[in-house]
Amino acid sequence: MKSKQFRIYIPIFLSSKKDQQVFMHAIINPPSPNKKLLAAAKKYNSLITKD
């Protein structure tokens, strides 16, 4: 039996060269997580971690 493969295609339309550059810069150099994101990750990890 063959395994089923699923692919998700997300169309991204970048109309200008500047849009493409901004997008690629954000992908290659993502911003650091802020305090709220770090707090949410800490809370999430505490909820899923077994003692």
N, C-alpha and C positions, 0 to 999 in steps of 0.2 A: 504494500500500500504506500502510495506516495504521500509525503507530508505536504500539507497545504502551506503556501507562503502568502503572506499578506503584505502588501505594500501600501503605504500611505503617501499620496502625492499632495503636496501643498503648493499650489501655484503662487508664485511671488512675482508680481509685476513691478518692476522698477523702471520708471519711464525715462529717467535721465542718468547720465554718467555720474552725477553728484549723488543721486539716490543710491546707486550701486556701490559707490565708494563708502558712503555712510553706513550702509547695511553691512558690507564686508568688514569694515573697521569694528563695528559692534560685535560681529561674530568672532573675529580674531582677538579682539581686546575687550572682553566683557568688563563692565564695571564691577568693582568690589561689592560684596553684599553689605547692605546697610544694617543698622542696629535692629530694625523690625524683622528683617529676614533672618538674621542670626538668632533672634529670640524665638521666632516661629520654628526654626529648625531644631533648636534645643528642646522646645516643648514637644514637638513631634517625636523626636528621638526618645524622650522620656516616656512618652505614651506607648511606643512600640517595643521598647526594650523590656525584656523579661528580667526579673530579679533573681 
